[in-house]
Amino acid sequence: MTTQTTDRLLTTSKAISEAIGQEIERDERVFVMGEDIGIYGGIFGATEGLLAKYGPERIMDTPISETGFIGAAVGAAVSGMRPIAELMFVDFFGVCMDQIYNHMAKIHYESGGNISVPMVITSAIGGGYGDAAQHSQTLYGMFAHLPGMKIVIPSTPYDAKGLMIAAIRDDNPVLYFFHKGVMGLGWMTPNPRATGPVPEAPYTVPIGKADVKRDGRDLTIVTVSLMVHRALDAADALATEGIEAEVVDLRSLVPLDREAIAESVRKTRRLLVVDEDYKSFGMSGEVITTAIEEAFDYLDAPPARLAFPDVPIPYSRPLEQFCLPNADTIAAAARALINA
Amino acid sequence: MRQEILMPTLSDEAEEGVLVTWFVVPGTPVRADQLIAEVQVEKVSEEVYAPADGRLTEILVQPGEVVRQGEPIGVLEVGAPDATAAPVTRAPTGRSTAPVSPSARRVARELAVDLSTVTGSGPGGRIVEADVRAAAEQGAGQGPAAGPAAAVEPLSPMRRAVATRLSAGLREAAQLTLTAEADATDLVAEIARLSGQWDRRAGYIETIVRACALALRDHPRVARQWTEEGLVTPQSIDIGVAVAVEDGLIVPVIRHADAKGLRELSREIADLAERARSGKLTTPETRGATFSVTSVGAHRVDAFTPLLDLPQAAILGVGRARLRPAVIDGRIVPRTLMVLSLTIDHRVIDGEPAAAFLDRVIALLENPGSLA
């Protein structure tokens, strides 16, 4: 469990914008660019208030041209700046993927280690609010498949701030995904877990370190992002039935904290992976493989997964809710893992 | 059509049996009357045959598992055997087929627990780690606390049957053992004479069974049986003869023993003993004894306390026959003497009538001519 050192509460979006602001003040090379990140404050609030505070030199609204401004960020990074570029929805990666995975992710390698690309791409992920197939995906598994980028996905305000500062200070390119549902936005379905204690002074959360968000003995639920909240809700329900679920928040997909997965499975003997990303060829498969490779002799049951089915995300609210894992389906999957 | 294959009813007394082995892999076509499984109730194993043509689709009871008589042990999909049925992969033999979790395997290795002795509590009977730890703890409670883990031998169905029946007898009956010495000198001579006369060697056992059968005619109360309704006197003299078999004991029954001569008894006892040792006795052949004889005369045992197999109320134990000094007409002479130990259920028979019965048995043995 992360040690909390303050009683001050922030939403995740405010924690992110505070982290960016503090790094802008600390390091003159840090700046932000992206669509609607200035005057609007980022459509999910990640850069709220920054333009007024730091001005258009550091907070730059861009045209709708992801290839252009992400390419510009890569250029700035290799030139010694530490840019933060916001890809408004991860779903839009298609138009700028060449800049991301052929340039940002490979320049360090192809330059023989001579050139660093110290940049952060922030992007909103996730569904659950009826934004349909092109604005609701998580897709982190697809990026994690490609070498050369670190990937962090905070689930709490505390982790959001610490991981943002760690990402900005990291000399490698980092993809920083925030789920719309963890941001604590007023217009989304209220989520009490999206508000939490955040120390005011800058701090980092190590990239590549998972966090046990809840201790348990009967099964391990490994997940990330908003599904951490859902898993914690499920764990509360399971506890009333005498089932103690341990909830492991990966926080980073690259590097993946394989030891944390193995350690928890060695403790509980059972693994359930909950993943809002598509089921096949993704995070759930990777985590389960890790458990089998590292902790096979400690398994009491075949690892199970609950993930988004391999279909485009429906616009219809009932259909979308049917597809998304939730506290009830997670609890049911946990029960099945123990009793079925 | 689905048809359940039921655990056959082999015994009125024992409700449970053990499935010993399947001869058919699930998914395999079978023909009616094809041998498909072997089951064991108490000490007797019986073969199970397919009730119809079809395909064995499911095994409900794994080898070694306990099942009640009349309960389904497998499922047959009835229909003509399907030659095109998918080839069946044979499970590795020599291992329990119950699923075992990797963690359970590891802990079983660490704690030296034999997985075939562990019952699985997981989905589909899967053995999980907690099951192995429970089994290890149970084992540890019985064995010495320190030192390397003792090898645990699974309880065979026969072991369980012997344990259950004899413990029940000790718990319920008021067992009392009387011992008396018989002078078998003349009997030894008679046995030698008979061996020369028959096409086979005669032995003590048929003479003792014969003597008991005749004595029971005169003392029918010894064969009475305790029931809560009252004492039941059996209609015939059926004598069980204990036979030691590999790691066990089996007691086939000689029906109407008092109506059979020594030669017939000799043949029948030899046949039953041989089939007991080779596991070919049927359950009815071990049921319904009204009195039993057990002998340890082949070893250096003189007297012992045989245990009752309820509802029998009496059992005679035979010690070794041995040349010993005896006093006859005031002189010490060598005689072949033998101690007989009669255990009775004192709830049914009192000491005096039991002693009178034992007297009668000895009198018959000491006058072998009366056994003819």
Interface residues (C-beta under 8 A of the other chain):
Chain A: R269 F296 D297 Y298 L299 D300 A301 N339 A340
Chain B: S101 P102 S103 A104 R105 R106 G122 P123 R126 V128 E129 A130
